[in-house]
Amino acid sequence: RYLARDCQAQKTLENEVETGFTTTVRSHATAVFRLTLKGTGVAQARTSASAQSNTLYDLSGRHANGAASHGVYIRDGKRVALP
C-alpha cells in the first residue's frame, strides 16, 4: 500500500500495490512521497484435530507409513523414541 501526496495540489492518493509503482517527476518539480509499509507474515499456525493424530514422521518430515522400527520420530509435534 502506498500513500503519495501532491504538495502543490494538496491531494492524497491511496492505492493497494502488489509489487511497486512508477511515477514521472518533471525536472523543475519537487516530489515528496510518504510510504506506509505493512508487514506480512504468519502470526499463528492452526491445526485441526484430525491433523493431530498418531501419525509418525521421520526427522526429515516424511511419513513413517506405519513401518516404524526403532529410532527417533515426530508424533503430534513432539519427538518420540521407539525402542
C-alpha positions in Angstrom: 0.0 0.0 0.0 1.4 3.4 -0.8 0.4 6.9 0.1 1.5 9.7 -2.3 0.8 13.3 -1.6 1.0 16.1 -4.2 2.3 19.1 -2.3 1.1 21.8 -4.7 -2.4 20.4 -5.2 -2.6 19.0 -1.6 -4.0 15.8 -2.9 -3.6 12.4 -1.4 -3.6 9.2 -3.4 -4.0 5.9 -1.8 -3.8 2.6 -3.6 -3.0 -1.1 -3.0 0.1 -2.2 -4.8 1.4 -5.7 -5.2 4.9 -5.1 -6.4 5.5 -1.3 -6.7 4.7 1.8 -8.6 6.3 4.2 -11.1 5.9 7.9 -11.4 7.4 10.7 -13.5 8.5 13.9 -12.0 9.4 17.0 -14.1 13.0 18.2 -13.5 11.9 21.5 -12.0 9.3 20.0 -9.7 9.8 18.6 -6.2 8.0 15.4 -5.3 7.6 14.1 -1.7 6.4 10.6 -1.1 5.4 9.1 2.2 5.3 5.3 2.1 3.5 3.3 4.6 4.6 -0.3 4.6 2.7 -3.1 6.2 4.5 -6.2 7.2 3.0 -9.6 6.4 3.6 -13.0 7.9 2.1 -15.9 9.7 1.2 -15.0 13.3 -0.1 -18.4 14.3 -0.4 -21.8 12.7 -3.7 -23.6 13.4 -4.1 -27.4 13.1 -7.3 -29.3 13.0 -8.0 -32.2 15.4 -7.5 -34.7 12.6 -4.0 -33.4 11.9 -3.0 -34.2 15.5 -3.2 -38.0 15.2 -0.8 -40.7 15.9 0.9 -40.3 12.5 4.7 -40.8 12.8 7.2 -38.8 10.8 10.9 -39.3 10.5 13.3 -36.5 11.2 13.2 -35.5 7.5 9.5 -34.8 7.8 8.4 -37.9 5.8 5.6 -40.2 6.8 6.8 -43.3 8.5 3.9 -45.2 6.9 3.3 -47.4 9.9 6.5 -49.4 9.4 8.3 -47.5 12.1 11.2 -49.5 13.6 13.4 -48.4 16.4 14.7 -44.8 16.2 13.6 -41.2 16.8 10.4 -39.9 15.2 8.0 -37.0 15.4 4.4 -37.5 16.7 2.0 -34.6 17.3 4.9 -32.2 17.0 6.9 -33.9 19.7 10.0 -36.0 19.5 9.5 -39.7 20.5 12.0 -42.5 20.7 10.9 -46.0 19.8 12.9 -48.9 21.3 
